[in-house]
């Protein structure tokens, strides 16, 4: 059972990371700084908006949380509570640009680390009254939601790089990693 829980946790973190990288993208126009600023604002605002396609895509991708008796909408709403961003500076130099921003988010990595420890303790508790796998998953889900609901946001300053290809600006792979790290934090 422990291996199955670890697989589900790993899959969950991977899905979140993939969804965050899928959010980033910037279309082309002549005022590079404005295009980059508008692209970042559009993409991050879509994460905050439960009516957006990106938000709906994130919800639909996390169906595996159902086995933990977690409503995916409730989970995402709790995780993104307090999410915000602020663009500090954009510096364009030819076909390259850097963007300094602050991302405020509940970091899912530390939440998942704590949750995994709780789940392992639950599983190894000889006095546990849990008698079935379904009951175990339900308790694990309650633990996860308690941790997400109780988590506070963390402000992370990141500098991301962008590249222009023709008339289109896009984020570098390292920029995507920076945003993912800011939103997920580290699992210990």
Beta strands, then each sheet from edge to edge (+ up, - down):
strand 1: 84-93
strand 2: 96-105
strand 3: 154-165
strand 4: 168-171
sheet 1: 1+ 2- 3+ 4-
end
